Amino acid sequence: VLMILGMLFALLHHYQDLGPMSRSISMWVAIKPPDTLLYVFLPPLLYESSFGSDWFIFRRLLSSILTLAFLLVFINVLLMGLLMTFIIPADWGPGLMLS
């Protein structure tokens, strides 16, 4: 829902003036570098989540967490790499492979 609303506001902002909302969107888009958003919002969110979590539940779910965090991400990267190789061919011949 948030993604759809964000896309809707971006489209509306692009085609017509939304008053104060357009000024706000323009300020957020103009933030340089864009990673600043991560530096501002991510630490408080991580702190709040870790502060509110229960250690015993975390310990019980650790194997599932590690499986999802590492194994499935690796499988996802592997599958996306193979898929992108066929969708966007790089025309690398056998002589151009890095050693």
C-alpha positions as CSV (number, residue, x, y, z in Angstrom):
1,V,0.0,0.0,0.0
2,L,2.8,2.4,0.9
3,M,4.6,1.7,-2.4
4,I,1.5,2.3,-4.4
5,L,0.7,5.5,-2.5
6,G,4.3,6.7,-3.1
7,M,4.1,6.0,-6.8
8,L,0.7,7.8,-7.0
9,F,2.1,10.9,-5.2
10,A,5.2,10.9,-7.4
11,L,3.0,10.8,-10.6
12,L,0.8,13.5,-9.2
13,H,3.8,15.6,-8.3
14,H,5.2,15.2,-11.8
15,Y,2.1,16.3,-13.6
16,Q,0.6,18.9,-11.3
17,D,1.4,21.1,-8.4
18,L,0.2,19.7,-5.0
19,G,1.1,22.8,-3.0
20,P,3.0,22.1,0.2
21,M,3.1,18.4,-0.7
22,S,5.0,19.1,-3.9
23,R,7.5,21.2,-2.0
24,S,8.0,18.4,0.5
25,I,8.5,15.8,-2.3
26,S,11.0,18.1,-4.1
27,M,13.0,18.5,-0.9
28,W,13.1,14.7,-0.3
29,V,14.1,14.0,-3.9
30,A,16.9,16.6,-3.7
31,I,18.6,15.0,-0.8
32,K,22.3,14.3,-1.8
33,P,23.5,11.6,-1.4
34,P,20.3,9.5,-1.3
35,D,21.9,7.2,1.2
36,T,21.3,9.9,3.8
37,L,17.8,8.5,4.1
38,L,19.2,5.2,5.3
39,Y,21.6,6.9,7.7
40,V,18.8,8.9,9.2
41,F,16.0,6.4,9.4
42,L,17.6,3.0,9.7
43,P,19.5,3.3,13.0
44,P,16.4,4.3,15.1
45,L,14.3,1.6,13.4
46,L,16.9,-1.1,14.2
47,Y,17.4,0.2,17.7
48,E,13.7,0.1,18.4
49,S,13.2,-3.3,16.9
50,S,16.2,-4.8,18.8
51,F,15.1,-3.1,22.1
52,G,11.6,-4.5,21.8
53,S,12.6,-8.1,20.8
54,D,12.6,-11.0,23.3
55,W,16.0,-12.7,23.6
56,F,14.4,-16.2,24.2
57,I,12.2,-16.0,21.2
58,F,15.2,-14.7,19.1
59,R,17.3,-17.7,20.3
60,R,14.6,-20.2,19.5
61,L,14.2,-18.7,16.0
62,L,17.9,-18.2,15.3
63,S,18.2,-21.2,12.9
64,S,15.2,-19.9,10.8
65,I,16.7,-16.4,10.8
66,L,20.1,-17.6,9.6
67,T,18.5,-19.7,6.9
68,L,16.5,-16.9,5.6
69,A,19.3,-14.4,5.9
70,F,22.0,-16.3,4.2
71,L,20.9,-19.4,2.4
72,L,17.9,-18.0,0.7
73,V,19.6,-14.7,-0.2
74,F,22.4,-16.7,-1.8
75,I,19.9,-18.8,-3.8
76,N,18.1,-15.6,-4.8
77,V,21.4,-14.0,-6.0
78,L,22.3,-17.2,-7.9
79,L,18.9,-17.5,-9.6
80,M,18.7,-13.8,-10.5
81,G,22.3,-13.9,-11.9
82,L,21.4,-16.8,-14.1
83,L,18.2,-15.2,-15.2
84,M,19.9,-11.9,-16.0
85,T,22.5,-13.7,-18.0
86,F,19.9,-15.0,-20.3
87,I,17.8,-11.8,-20.4
88,I,20.7,-9.4,-20.8
89,P,23.5,-11.3,-22.7
90,A,26.9,-9.7,-22.3
91,D,28.4,-11.4,-25.3
92,W,31.4,-12.6,-23.4
93,G,33.4,-15.2,-25.3
94,P,35.5,-17.9,-23.7
95,G,38.6,-15.9,-24.4
96,L,37.4,-12.9,-22.4
97,M,36.8,-14.6,-19.1
98,L,38.6,-13.2,-16.2
99,S,41.2,-15.5,-14.7
